[in-house]
Amino acid sequence: MLKTMLFCVIIVGIAVLLLSVRVLLKKNGRFVKTHVSQSKAMRERGVTCVQSQEYAMRHKSPYAVKE
């Protein structure tokens, strides 16, 4: 049991280290932005975040005409 736990901790540690290589080794290293609203290519195509679309649909405009 102890050997298995130690093995798992080592594997997870190696995985975290490999995922953070860019952040650790670059001078101003940052994680890659993966959110739709932060991607320049997606914005150029007009693709937006579902959460932003939902907020825009639910948000009442102060300029809206009451019917």
Phi and psi restraints in degrees (value plus and minus 20) as a CYANA .aco file:
   2 LEU   PHI     -86.1   -46.1
   2 LEU   PSI     -58.8   -18.8
   3 LYS   PHI     -83.9   -43.9
   3 LYS   PSI     -60.7   -20.7
   4 THR   PHI     -84.7   -44.7
   4 THR   PSI     -64.5   -24.5
   5 MET   PHI     -83.1   -43.1
   5 MET   PSI     -63.4   -23.4
   6 LEU   PHI     -83.3   -43.3
   6 LEU   PSI     -61.6   -21.6
   7 PHE   PHI     -81.2   -41.2
   7 PHE   PSI     -64.7   -24.7
   8 CYS   PHI     -83.6   -43.6
   8 CYS   PSI     -61.7   -21.7
   9 VAL   PHI     -84.3   -44.3
   9 VAL   PSI     -60.8   -20.8
  10 ILE   PHI     -85.4   -45.4
  10 ILE   PSI     -63.8   -23.8
  11 ILE   PHI     -82.7   -42.7
  11 ILE   PSI     -64.6   -24.6
  12 VAL   PHI     -84.6   -44.6
  12 VAL   PSI     -60.7   -20.7
  13 GLY   PHI     -81.6   -41.6
  13 GLY   PSI     -63.1   -23.1
  14 ILE   PHI     -84.3   -44.3
  14 ILE   PSI     -61.1   -21.1
  15 ALA   PHI     -82.8   -42.8
  15 ALA   PSI     -64.4   -24.4
  16 VAL   PHI     -83.5   -43.5
  16 VAL   PSI     -62.4   -22.4
  17 LEU   PHI     -81.9   -41.9
  17 LEU   PSI     -64.3   -24.3
  18 LEU   PHI     -87.8   -47.8
  18 LEU   PSI     -54.4   -14.4
  19 LEU   PHI     -90.8   -50.8
  19 LEU   PSI     -44.4    -4.4
  20 SER   PHI    -124.2   -84.2
  20 SER   PSI      -6.3    33.7
  21 VAL   PHI     -77.3   -37.3
  21 VAL   PSI     -66.0   -26.0
  22 ARG   PHI     -82.2   -42.2
  22 ARG   PSI     -60.1   -20.1
  23 VAL   PHI     -89.8   -49.8
  23 VAL   PSI     -60.0   -20.0
  24 LEU   PHI     -96.0   -56.0
  24 LEU   PSI     -56.9   -16.9
  25 LEU   PHI    -111.5   -71.5
  25 LEU   PSI     -45.0    -5.0
  26 LYS   PHI    -100.8   -60.8
  26 LYS   PSI     130.6   170.6
  27 LYS   PHI     -80.7   -40.7
  27 LYS   PSI     -74.5   -34.5
  28 ASN   PHI    -133.2   -93.2
  28 ASN   PSI      32.0    72.0
  29 GLY   PHI     -86.0   -46.0
  29 GLY   PSI     120.2   160.2
  30 ARG   PHI    -160.0  -120.0
  30 ARG   PSI     136.6   176.6
  31 PHE   PHI     -91.2   -51.2
  31 PHE   PSI     130.8   170.8
  32 VAL   PHI     -87.9   -47.9
  32 VAL   PSI     115.9   155.9
  33 LYS   PHI     -99.5   -59.5
  33 LYS   PSI     101.3   141.3
  34 THR   PHI    -132.1   -92.1
  34 THR   PSI     -22.7    17.3
  35 HIS   PHI     -95.3   -55.3
  35 HIS   PSI     124.9   164.9
  36 VAL   PHI     -78.8   -38.8
  36 VAL   PSI     -62.1   -22.1
  37 SER   PHI     -90.2   -50.2
  37 SER   PSI     -36.6     3.4
  38 GLN   PHI    -116.5   -76.5
  38 GLN   PSI     -22.2    17.8
  39 SER   PHI    -113.7   -73.7
  39 SER   PSI     101.9   141.9
  40 LYS   PHI     -83.7   -43.7
  40 LYS   PSI     -61.0   -21.0
  41 ALA   PHI     -83.1   -43.1
  41 ALA   PSI     -59.5   -19.5
  42 MET   PHI     -89.2   -49.2
  42 MET   PSI     -58.6   -18.6
  43 ARG   PHI     -84.4   -44.4
  43 ARG   PSI     -59.2   -19.2
  44 GLU   PHI     -84.0   -44.0
  44 GLU   PSI     -51.8   -11.8
  45 ARG   PHI    -103.7   -63.7
  45 ARG   PSI     -28.7    11.3
  46 GLY   PHI      65.7   105.7
  46 GLY   PSI      -6.8    33.2
  47 VAL   PHI    -104.0   -64.0
  47 VAL   PSI     109.0   149.0
  48 THR   PHI    -143.9  -103.9
  48 THR   PSI     150.3   190.3
  49 CYS   PHI     -93.7   -53.7
  49 CYS   PSI     121.8   161.8
  50 VAL   PHI     -83.2   -43.2
  50 VAL   PSI     -57.8   -17.8
  51 GLN   PHI     -84.0   -44.0
  51 GLN   PSI     -59.1   -19.1
  52 SER   PHI     -87.3   -47.3
  52 SER   PSI     -60.1   -20.1
  53 GLN   PHI     -83.7   -43.7
  53 GLN   PSI     -62.3   -22.3
  54 GLU   PHI     -85.7   -45.7
  54 GLU   PSI     -61.6   -21.6
  55 TYR   PHI     -81.7   -41.7
  55 TYR   PSI     -62.7   -22.7
  56 ALA   PHI     -84.6   -44.6
  56 ALA   PSI     -55.6   -15.6
  57 MET   PHI     -91.7   -51.7
  57 MET   PSI     -55.7   -15.7
  58 ARG   PHI    -105.3   -65.3
  58 ARG   PSI     -43.4    -3.4
  59 HIS   PHI     -94.3   -54.3
  59 HIS   PSI     107.1   147.1
  60 LYS   PHI    -107.9   -67.9
  60 LYS   PSI     109.7   149.7
  61 SER   PHI     -96.9   -56.9
  61 SER   PSI     116.6   156.6
  62 PRO   PHI     -89.1   -49.1
  62 PRO   PSI     -34.4     5.6
  63 TYR   PHI    -117.5   -77.5
  63 TYR   PSI     -17.9    22.1
  64 ALA   PHI     -89.5   -49.5
  64 ALA   PSI     123.7   163.7
  65 VAL   PHI    -107.2   -67.2
  65 VAL   PSI     106.7   146.7
  66 LYS   PHI     -95.6   -55.6
  66 LYS   PSI     113.4   153.4
